[in-house]
Structure formats: C-alpha cells, structure tokens
Amino acid sequence: MAAIAEGHNQYPPAAGLAELRRAIADSRLRRSGIRYDADREVIVTAGATEAVTAALLALCNPGDEVLTLDPCYDAYEAAASLAGARLVAVPLATEGDRFCLDEAALRAAATPRTRLLLLNSPHNPTGKVFTDAELVAVARVCLDHELTAVTDEVYEHLVYDGAGHHSLASVPGMRERTLVVSSAGKTFNVTGWKVGWACGPDRLVEAVLSVKQFLTFASGTPFQLAVARMLGDEEAWTAELCGTLQRHRDLLRTGLEQAGLRTYRGEGGYFLQADVRGVGYLDGTRFCQDLPARGCSGHSLFRIPPQPTEPAHRPSRSLLLLQACGRDARSHLATDREVAGLTRRAD
C-alpha cells in the first residue's frame, strides 16, 4: 500500500525494478552461493510460468525436443507447444515411498533434436525433492548432450524434514548453461501478485527478455517493490510457513494411511500423492468422482490424479493428488474421516 500511495504505479523497466533485481541476486548468493549480476543476469517476470514460457519460446525452435519428468506441471506441455517444440516426459521411478530419478531412462530419451531440459524441484505434482546425487546425474545428461537447463524452483523454500534445497545451477559445469526460475508466490504465499524471476548467464536472460517484452512487457510495480523488501528477511517468514505446511502434510498423510491409502513422501511443495488401490480402486479419477456421490463433503481437498504427459505411462492412473497447504489443519482431519467413511462403504 505504501508503494501505491508513493506513486509507484507506472510501468517498471522491462527487466524489472533494479531494487528487486538486486534483492533477488542477494538472495541467490545467500542461499545457493551463486553470484548473479543484478543488471545483466536477473530478469523479473509475471510469475514463474511466464519465465518458463518465455524461456522455451526464446530457446527452442520448431521441431526441437524438451526433456522433463513425468508427471509434470501442465503448463510445460503448453509452453513447448507454443514454441513448436515437443515435450518429452520421462517417467519418474518409485522406490518405497519415494519418487526417484531414472538416469538411464532420462539419458535414453535424449536425441539429436533435444535442445533443453526442464527440471522442477521441489517437484509439482509429486512433492519430490531431487537429491544431490540425482542433480549430478541430471547434469551429466545436460553436459554430455550439450543441453541448456531451465529449472523451476518455485517451491525452493518449502522443503521438509530438515532437508535443504539445492539448485542444478550449483553443480559444477551447470551455472553457465542453467536458467533458474523462481517466484514470490509460493515463498510468501502471495500467488496473486504474480512476481517471478529468472537468473542465469546474460545470454539466456537476454533471450528471455527478447520474448517477454512481447508477452507482458512488465507488470506489478508496487508488488515488485514489496517483494524486494520482503526478500531481505525471507528466512524467518519461510521457516514459519514451512513448519506449518509440514504439520499439515503429516496430519493428512497419517489420516490417509489409517484409512488404507498408501501415500508417497511429500518432501516439498504443496502436494501429497496417495495410491487408491489400497481401498479397492484402480483409477484415481473414479475415486474422486465417487467421493461426493457417497456423501463425502471433504472431497474439496482432493484433486484430479496427476495425468501422465505420455499416455504409455500408465502407473500414475492409480495416484491421487492432494493439497496439503490448507489454512486449517482441522479440514485435513475432517477429510481423513471422510476417506475412512468412503473406505468402509466401498467394502
């Protein structure tokens, strides 16, 4: 409100306000140890999705291929399509209650047409946080095939169980070929502000800017100022938010397990995956449809299953995507009771 009252209501520079770009560069240095030039290697975007879309439009030619991991955020396929590229989604493997990278499958999916690798960690929709060893494996594929990497790190502050977030750009050899995307929306719980950014070598940032100027040009001047000031003290806020979301995740996971659904460890982000086969279903969509039909009012917390980008990736049909970021943990407990009721009715 102060920024609005002070008259900061006109277009900012296309690359973003200098104050915010400096704050972003300082934050990246403080958190990852990677130094970015705020004037040449940082760009502010209208949310992280614009940054990813502009990157694919700028860096891909028609007929190029973009590697990512399946299931994935649905905007990736749309962005690749806009660029005339083909999204090649490599399925994540599972090991116990965790999702994991299949390096051999990722390497096998790279072809002479592959131009770019798009990595999301913490991962939407599985909640996976890629380990250091997995990041090194991804880097090997990028280096061996001379791929540019775009990393979507919007959930970077929402990592649970004492684990830390590590960027692909921090792996030796990757800083100069990686565009790191993040935003204020998830970090500060202000998704409606649509303030995102990308950091990377100047040649990649300049390419993104060349497209962005014809998408939104610029946006959110007062919000950019607010985020610049918030980034100076992000750790205290995000630690509290992360603790709250971890408690919500634990409540939700415990209730679902007690109701008979197998869950996968949500290591970061907003979501939790559950497998509905434990309660007599083979298809997560059918399970979701049956909740209201059986009088389960808690169905509003359920989301559609994470549909695989590649139709051949059938195992995820039985998975259910749940939101673990509700404002009131009691709603999760209510949902658990509803699921338990549905389980009894399905017997």
C-alpha positions as CSV (number, residue, x, y, z in Angstrom):
1,M,0.0,0.0,0.0
2,A,2.9,2.4,0.8
3,A,4.3,1.9,-2.7
4,I,1.0,2.7,-4.3
5,A,0.5,5.7,-2.1
6,E,4.0,6.9,-3.0
7,G,3.1,6.8,-6.7
8,H,4.8,3.7,-7.9
9,N,2.0,2.8,-10.3
10,Q,3.5,3.0,-13.8
11,Y,5.4,0.5,-15.9
12,P,8.7,-0.6,-14.4
13,P,11.7,-1.4,-16.7
14,A,11.0,-4.5,-18.8
15,A,13.7,-6.4,-16.9
16,G,12.1,-5.4,-13.6
17,L,12.9,-2.8,-10.9
18,A,16.5,-2.5,-10.1
19,E,15.8,-2.8,-6.4
20,L,14.1,-6.1,-6.8
21,R,16.8,-7.5,-9.2
22,R,19.4,-6.6,-6.6
23,A,17.3,-8.3,-3.8
24,I,17.0,-11.4,-6.0
25,A,20.7,-11.6,-6.7
26,D,21.5,-11.1,-3.0
27,S,19.0,-13.9,-2.1
28,R,20.5,-16.3,-4.6
29,L,24.0,-15.6,-3.3
30,R,22.9,-16.0,0.3
31,R,21.0,-19.3,-0.3
32,S,23.0,-21.0,-3.0
33,G,26.4,-19.4,-3.1
34,I,25.9,-18.5,-6.7
35,R,26.6,-14.9,-7.7
36,Y,24.5,-13.2,-10.3
37,D,25.0,-9.7,-11.8
38,A,21.7,-8.0,-11.0
39,D,22.0,-5.8,-14.0
40,R,22.7,-8.5,-16.6
41,E,21.8,-11.9,-15.2
42,V,18.4,-11.3,-13.5
43,I,15.0,-10.6,-15.0
44,V,11.6,-10.1,-13.3
45,T,8.6,-11.8,-14.9
46,A,4.8,-12.0,-14.4
47,G,5.1,-15.1,-12.3
48,A,7.3,-18.2,-12.8
49,T,5.1,-19.6,-15.6
50,E,5.9,-16.6,-17.8
51,A,9.6,-17.1,-17.2
52,V,9.4,-20.8,-18.2
53,T,7.2,-20.0,-21.2
54,A,9.4,-17.1,-22.4
55,A,12.5,-19.3,-22.0
56,L,11.0,-22.1,-24.1
57,L,9.8,-19.6,-26.8
58,A,13.3,-17.9,-26.8
59,L,15.5,-21.0,-26.7
60,C,13.6,-23.6,-28.8
61,N,13.0,-23.8,-32.5
62,P,10.1,-25.7,-34.2
63,G,10.8,-29.4,-34.1
64,D,13.1,-29.2,-31.1
65,E,12.6,-31.5,-28.1
66,V,12.4,-30.5,-24.4
67,L,13.1,-33.2,-21.8
68,T,11.2,-33.1,-18.5
69,L,10.0,-35.6,-15.9
70,D,6.5,-37.2,-15.8
71,P,4.1,-36.4,-14.3
72,C,4.7,-32.7,-14.7
73,Y,3.2,-29.2,-14.3
74,D,0.6,-28.9,-17.1
75,A,1.9,-25.5,-18.3
76,Y,5.1,-27.2,-19.5
77,E,3.4,-29.0,-22.4
78,A,1.5,-25.9,-23.4
79,A,4.7,-23.8,-23.4
80,A,6.6,-26.3,-25.5
81,S,3.6,-26.4,-27.9
82,L,3.6,-22.6,-28.3
83,A,7.3,-22.8,-29.2
84,G,6.7,-25.5,-31.8
85,A,8.7,-28.0,-29.7
86,R,7.8,-31.4,-28.4
87,L,7.8,-32.1,-24.7
88,V,9.4,-35.5,-24.0
89,A,8.4,-36.6,-20.5
90,V,10.4,-39.3,-18.8
91,P,8.6,-41.1,-16.0
92,L,9.9,-40.9,-12.5
93,A,10.5,-44.2,-10.9
94,T,9.4,-45.2,-7.4
95,E,11.3,-46.7,-4.6
96,G,9.5,-47.5,-1.4
97,D,7.5,-44.3,-0.5
98,R,9.6,-42.0,-2.7
99,F,9.8,-41.0,-6.3
100,C,13.3,-41.1,-7.8
101,L,15.1,-40.3,-11.0
102,D,15.7,-43.0,-13.6
103,E,19.0,-41.7,-15.1
104,A,19.1,-44.4,-17.7
105,A,15.6,-43.5,-18.9
106,L,16.5,-39.8,-19.0
107,R,19.7,-40.4,-20.9
108,A,17.9,-42.7,-23.4
109,A,15.3,-40.0,-24.1
110,A,17.8,-37.5,-25.3
111,T,18.2,-37.3,-29.0
112,P,20.0,-35.1,-31.5
113,R,16.8,-33.0,-31.5
114,T,16.8,-32.4,-27.8
115,R,17.6,-28.7,-27.1
116,L,16.6,-28.1,-23.5
117,L,16.0,-29.9,-20.2
118,L,13.2,-28.6,-17.9
119,L,13.7,-29.6,-14.2
120,N,11.2,-28.8,-11.4
121,S,12.5,-29.3,-7.9
122,P,10.7,-29.4,-5.4
123,H,8.5,-31.2,-7.9
124,N,4.9,-30.5,-8.8
125,P,2.9,-32.7,-8.6
126,T,4.8,-35.4,-6.7
127,G,6.4,-33.4,-3.9
128,K,9.8,-34.9,-4.8
129,V,13.0,-33.0,-3.9
130,F,15.9,-34.2,-6.1
131,T,18.9,-35.3,-4.2
132,D,22.4,-34.1,-4.8
133,A,23.3,-37.4,-6.5
134,E,20.3,-37.0,-8.8
135,L,21.2,-33.5,-9.7
136,V,24.7,-34.6,-10.6
137,A,23.1,-37.3,-12.8
138,V,20.9,-34.7,-14.5
139,A,23.9,-32.5,-15.0
140,R,25.8,-35.4,-16.7
141,V,23.0,-35.7,-19.2
142,C,23.0,-32.0,-19.9
143,L,26.7,-31.8,-20.3
144,D,27.0,-34.9,-22.4
145,H,24.3,-33.7,-24.8
146,E,25.1,-30.0,-24.5
147,L,21.7,-29.1,-23.3
148,T,20.5,-25.9,-21.8
149,A,18.7,-26.4,-18.5
150,V,15.7,-24.4,-17.2
151,T,15.0,-25.1,-13.5
152,D,11.6,-24.3,-12.0
153,E,12.4,-23.8,-8.3
154,V,9.2,-22.0,-7.1
155,Y,8.9,-24.3,-4.1
156,E,12.6,-23.9,-3.1
157,H,11.7,-22.7,0.4
158,L,9.1,-25.3,1.1
159,V,11.4,-28.3,1.8
160,Y,10.5,-30.5,4.7
161,D,12.1,-32.8,7.3
162,G,15.2,-30.7,7.7
163,A,16.4,-31.2,4.2
164,G,17.7,-28.3,2.1
165,H,17.1,-27.2,-1.4
166,H,19.9,-27.4,-3.9
167,S,19.8,-25.9,-7.4
168,L,21.0,-27.7,-10.5
169,A,23.0,-24.5,-11.3
170,S,25.2,-25.3,-8.3
171,V,26.5,-28.5,-9.9
172,P,30.0,-27.9,-11.4
173,G,29.7,-27.0,-15.1
174,M,26.0,-26.1,-14.9
175,R,26.0,-22.4,-13.8
176,E,26.7,-21.2,-17.4
177,R,24.0,-23.4,-19.0
178,T,21.2,-23.1,-16.5
179,L,18.3,-20.6,-16.2
180,V,17.0,-20.7,-12.6
181,V,13.3,-19.7,-12.3
182,S,11.5,-18.9,-9.0
183,S,8.9,-16.6,-7.7
184,A,7.4,-14.8,-4.6
185,G,4.1,-16.5,-4.9
186,K,4.8,-19.8,-3.1
187,T,7.6,-18.4,-1.0
188,F,5.5,-15.7,0.6
189,N,2.0,-17.1,0.0
190,V,1.1,-14.3,-2.4
191,T,0.3,-16.2,-5.6
192,G,-2.0,-13.4,-6.8
193,W,0.9,-10.9,-7.0
194,K,2.4,-12.8,-10.0
195,V,6.0,-11.7,-9.4
196,G,8.5,-14.2,-10.6
197,W,12.1,-14.1,-11.9
198,A,14.8,-15.9,-13.8
199,C,18.6,-15.9,-13.1
200,G,21.3,-17.1,-15.4
201,P,24.1,-16.2,-17.8
202,D,23.4,-13.0,-19.6
203,R,22.9,-14.7,-23.0
204,L,20.0,-16.7,-21.6
205,V,18.5,-13.8,-19.7
206,E,18.7,-11.6,-22.8
207,A,16.9,-14.3,-24.8
208,V,14.1,-14.4,-22.3
209,L,13.8,-10.6,-22.3
210,S,13.5,-10.6,-26.0
211,V,10.3,-12.6,-25.8
212,K,9.0,-11.3,-22.5
213,Q,8.7,-7.7,-23.9
214,F,6.0,-9.0,-26.3
215,L,4.2,-11.1,-23.7
216,T,3.6,-8.8,-20.6
217,F,6.4,-6.3,-21.1
218,A,6.3,-5.5,-17.4
219,S,3.8,-5.8,-14.5
220,G,3.1,-5.2,-10.8
221,T,5.4,-2.2,-10.0
222,P,4.1,-1.8,-6.4
223,F,4.3,-5.6,-5.9
224,Q,7.8,-5.7,-7.1
225,L,8.8,-3.1,-4.5
226,A,7.1,-5.1,-1.8
227,V,8.9,-8.3,-2.8
228,A,12.2,-6.6,-2.9
229,R,11.7,-5.6,0.7
230,M,10.4,-9.0,1.7
231,L,13.4,-10.8,0.2
232,G,15.7,-9.1,2.7
233,D,14.1,-11.1,5.5
234,E,12.8,-14.2,3.8
235,E,14.2,-16.8,6.1
236,A,12.2,-16.1,9.2
237,W,8.9,-15.9,7.2
238,T,9.6,-19.0,5.1
239,A,10.7,-21.1,8.1
240,E,7.4,-20.5,9.8
241,L,5.4,-21.2,6.6
242,C,7.4,-24.4,6.0
243,G,6.8,-25.6,9.6
244,T,3.1,-25.1,9.2
245,L,2.8,-26.9,5.9
246,Q,4.9,-29.8,7.2
247,R,2.5,-30.2,10.1
248,H,-0.5,-30.1,7.6
249,R,1.3,-32.7,5.4
250,D,1.9,-35.0,8.4
251,L,-1.7,-34.8,9.6
252,L,-3.0,-35.5,6.1
253,R,-0.6,-38.4,5.5
254,T,-1.4,-40.0,8.8
255,G,-5.1,-39.9,8.3
256,L,-4.9,-41.3,4.7
257,E,-2.6,-44.1,5.8
258,Q,-5.0,-45.0,8.6
259,A,-7.8,-45.0,6.0
260,G,-6.0,-47.6,3.9
261,L,-4.4,-45.4,1.2
262,R,-0.7,-45.8,0.6
263,T,1.0,-42.4,0.4
264,Y,4.2,-41.2,-1.0
265,R,6.5,-39.0,1.0
266,G,5.8,-35.3,0.2
267,E,9.3,-33.9,0.5
268,G,8.5,-30.4,-0.5
269,G,5.9,-28.1,-2.1
270,Y,2.1,-28.2,-1.6
271,F,1.1,-31.7,-2.6
272,L,0.9,-35.2,-1.4
273,Q,0.4,-38.3,-3.6
274,A,-1.7,-41.3,-2.5
275,D,-2.4,-44.6,-4.2
276,V,-6.1,-45.5,-4.3
277,R,-5.5,-49.2,-5.0
278,G,-5.4,-49.8,-1.2
279,V,-9.1,-49.0,-1.0
280,G,-10.3,-51.0,-3.9
281,Y,-9.9,-48.6,-6.8
282,L,-7.7,-48.8,-9.9
283,D,-8.3,-45.2,-11.1
284,G,-7.9,-42.1,-9.1
285,T,-10.4,-40.1,-11.2
286,R,-13.1,-42.6,-10.3
287,F,-12.2,-42.4,-6.7
288,C,-12.6,-38.6,-6.8
289,Q,-15.9,-38.8,-8.6
290,D,-17.2,-41.3,-6.0
291,L,-16.5,-39.0,-3.0
292,P,-19.4,-36.6,-3.4
293,A,-21.6,-39.4,-4.7
294,R,-21.1,-41.2,-1.4
295,G,-21.8,-38.1,0.6
296,C,-18.2,-37.2,1.5
297,S,-18.2,-33.4,1.9
298,G,-14.4,-33.4,2.3
299,H,-13.9,-34.0,-1.4
300,S,-13.0,-30.4,-2.0
301,L,-9.5,-31.1,-0.8
302,F,-9.0,-33.8,-3.4
303,R,-7.6,-33.0,-6.8
304,I,-7.6,-35.0,-10.1
305,P,-4.9,-37.5,-10.5
306,P,-1.6,-36.4,-12.0
307,Q,-2.2,-37.5,-15.5
308,P,1.0,-38.5,-17.3
309,T,2.0,-36.4,-20.3
310,E,2.9,-39.6,-22.2
311,P,-0.2,-42.0,-22.4
312,A,2.0,-45.0,-22.1
313,H,3.0,-44.0,-18.5
314,R,0.0,-45.8,-17.0
315,P,1.1,-46.5,-13.4
316,S,0.1,-43.0,-12.3
317,R,-3.6,-43.6,-13.1
318,S,-4.0,-45.0,-9.5
319,L,-2.4,-42.0,-7.9
320,L,-4.3,-39.2,-6.3
321,L,-3.1,-35.7,-5.9
322,L,-4.0,-34.0,-2.6
323,Q,-3.4,-30.5,-1.4
324,A,-1.5,-30.3,1.9
325,C,-1.5,-26.5,2.2
326,G,-5.0,-25.8,3.6
327,R,-5.2,-22.9,6.0
328,D,-6.9,-25.0,8.7
329,A,-5.4,-28.4,9.6
330,R,-8.7,-29.4,11.0
331,S,-10.1,-29.6,7.5
332,H,-7.5,-32.3,6.7
333,L,-8.7,-34.3,9.7
334,A,-12.2,-34.0,8.5
335,T,-11.2,-35.2,5.1
336,D,-9.4,-38.2,6.7
337,R,-12.7,-39.1,8.4
338,E,-14.5,-38.8,5.1
339,V,-12.0,-41.0,3.4
340,A,-12.3,-43.6,6.2
341,G,-16.1,-43.5,5.7
342,L,-15.7,-44.0,1.9
343,T,-13.4,-46.9,2.6
344,R,-16.0,-48.6,4.8
345,R,-18.7,-48.0,2.2
346,A,-16.5,-49.5,-0.6
347,D,-16.0,-52.8,1.3
